[in-house]
Amino acid sequence: MTYAKVVRISKKGQFVIPKEIRDALEVKEGDTLLVRLEGKQAILSPAQHLAQSTRGILRGTWGGTKQSIDRYLQKERQSW
């Protein structure tokens, strides 16, 4: 679904998320949102989806096995 609506920013930098968009995001009063900047666009998403969307993003960064990760950590600790 694509939906767009113009909103006005208040003196405090606040704006109201239109009801149709709140409903589509399934957010309600008290929920938290993740605000991400991509270029000149602000992307809003429910914060509870943050863990799901970033899961595994660093997999393999420090090695593919427990032994290689342990070696990496040992080298880093020695550098302190």
GROMACS elastic network, one bead per residue, 0.5 to 0.9 nm:
[ bonds ]
;  ai    aj funct       b0    kb
    1    24     6  0.87926   500
    3    20     6  0.83447   500
    3    21     6  0.75165   500
    4    21     6  0.87029   500
    5    18     6  0.75904   500
    7    15     6  0.65877   500
    7    16     6  0.69883   500
    7    17     6  0.78181   500
    7    18     6  0.81752   500
    8    14     6  0.82864   500
    8    15     6  0.61016   500
    8    16     6  0.79913   500
    9    12     6  0.77824   500
    9    13     6  0.54554   500
    9    14     6  0.54482   500
    9    15     6  0.50508   500
    9    16     6  0.84027   500
   10    13     6  0.51039   500
   10    14     6  0.51545   500
   10    15     6  0.63710   500
   11    14     6  0.73500   500
   12    15     6  0.89616   500
   16    19     6  0.86380   500
   17    20     6  0.83579   500
   17    21     6  0.65813   500
   17    22     6  0.63906   500
   18    21     6  0.54505   500
   18    22     6  0.63374   500
   18    23     6  0.87034   500
   19    23     6  0.59955   500
   19    24     6  0.84846   500
   20    23     6  0.51705   500
   20    24     6  0.61932   500
   20    25     6  0.86885   500
   21    25     6  0.60968   500
   21    26     6  0.83073   500
   21    27     6  0.88000   500
   22    25     6  0.51290   500
   22    26     6  0.58488   500
   22    27     6  0.53529   500
   22    28     6  0.69865   500
   23    27     6  0.64994   500
   23    28     6  0.81191   500
   24    27     6  0.79911   500
   25    28     6  0.89820   500
   25    45     6  0.73024   500
   25    46     6  0.69444   500
   26    46     6  0.81783   500
   27    30     6  0.84937   500
   27    31     6  0.61140   500
   27    32     6  0.81781   500
   27    33     6  0.84903   500
   27    46     6  0.69850   500
   28    31     6  0.57381   500
   28    32     6  0.88973   500
   29    32     6  0.87185   500
   31    46     6  0.76566   500
   31    47     6  0.80713   500
   31    48     6  0.89491   500
   32    45     6  0.88282   500
   32    46     6  0.62991   500
   32    47     6  0.55779   500
   32    48     6  0.78352   500
   33    44     6  0.63603   500
   33    45     6  0.55450   500
   33    48     6  0.80782   500
   34    43     6  0.79709   500
   34    44     6  0.57227   500
   34    45     6  0.52741   500
   34    46     6  0.59323   500
   34    48     6  0.86416   500
   34    49     6  0.87487   500
   34    50     6  0.74289   500
   35    42     6  0.64689   500
   35    43     6  0.56397   500
   35    45     6  0.67382   500
   35    46     6  0.88456   500
   35    47     6  0.86892   500
   36    41     6  0.82347   500
   36    42     6  0.56289   500
   36    43     6  0.50329   500
   36    44     6  0.65156   500
   36    45     6  0.82942   500
   37    40     6  0.69247   500
   37    41     6  0.57596   500
   37    43     6  0.62113   500
   38    41     6  0.52149   500
   38    42     6  0.63246   500
   38    43     6  0.72708   500
   39    42     6  0.81556   500
   44    47     6  0.88670   500
   45    48     6  0.85469   500
   45    49     6  0.73155   500
   45    50     6  0.81092   500
   46    49     6  0.57773   500
   46    50     6  0.74309   500
   47    50     6  0.51895   500
   47    51     6  0.80613   500
   48    51     6  0.66909   500
   48    52     6  0.78579   500
   49    52     6  0.51934   500
   49    53     6  0.60712   500
   49    54     6  0.86376   500
   50    53     6  0.51841   500
   50    54     6  0.61319   500
   50    55     6  0.83334   500
   51    54     6  0.54059   500
   51    55     6  0.58018   500
   52    55     6  0.53054   500
   52    56     6  0.89530   500
   53    56     6  0.87596   500
   53    57     6  0.85352   500
   54    57     6  0.54770   500
   54    58     6  0.85079   500
   55    58     6  0.80934   500
   55    59     6  0.86934   500
   56    59     6  0.50529   500
   56    60     6  0.88077   500
   57    60     6  0.88312   500
   57    61     6  0.89453   500
   58    61     6  0.54868   500
   58    62     6  0.83410   500
   59    62     6  0.78299   500
   59    63     6  0.81566   500
   59    64     6  0.78320   500
   60    64     6  0.50583   500
   60    65     6  0.83850   500
   60    69     6  0.89648   500
   61    64     6  0.78916   500
   61    69     6  0.89332   500
   62    65     6  0.88132   500
   62    68     6  0.72512   500
   62    69     6  0.53972   500
   62    70     6  0.88504   500
   62    72     6  0.64134   500
   62    73     6  0.83057   500
   63    66     6  0.76163   500
   63    67     6  0.82167   500
   63    68     6  0.51357   500
   63    69     6  0.51436   500
   63    70     6  0.87997   500
   63    71     6  0.89239   500
   63    72     6  0.76311   500
   64    67     6  0.84506   500
   64    68     6  0.66383   500
   64    69     6  0.72646   500
   65    68     6  0.53116   500
   65    69     6  0.62800   500
   65    70     6  0.86106   500
   66    69     6  0.51232   500
   66    70     6  0.60813   500
   66    71     6  0.86323   500
   67    70     6  0.50310   500
   67    71     6  0.61799   500
   67    72     6  0.85983   500
   68    71     6  0.50205   500
   68    72     6  0.61340   500
   68    73     6  0.86300   500
   69    72     6  0.50094   500
   69    73     6  0.61740   500
   69    74     6  0.85402   500
   70    73     6  0.51198   500
   70    74     6  0.60643   500
   70    75     6  0.86450   500
   71    74     6  0.50680   500
   71    75     6  0.62191   500
   71    76     6  0.86437   500
   72    75     6  0.52580   500
   72    76     6  0.62707   500
   72    77     6  0.86941   500
   73    76     6  0.50631   500
   73    77     6  0.60822   500
   73    78     6  0.85467   500
   74    77     6  0.51727   500
   74    78     6  0.61823   500
   74    79     6  0.87189   500
   75    78     6  0.51473   500
   75    79     6  0.63486   500
   76    79     6  0.51640   500
   76    80     6  0.68838   500
   77    80     6  0.54645   500
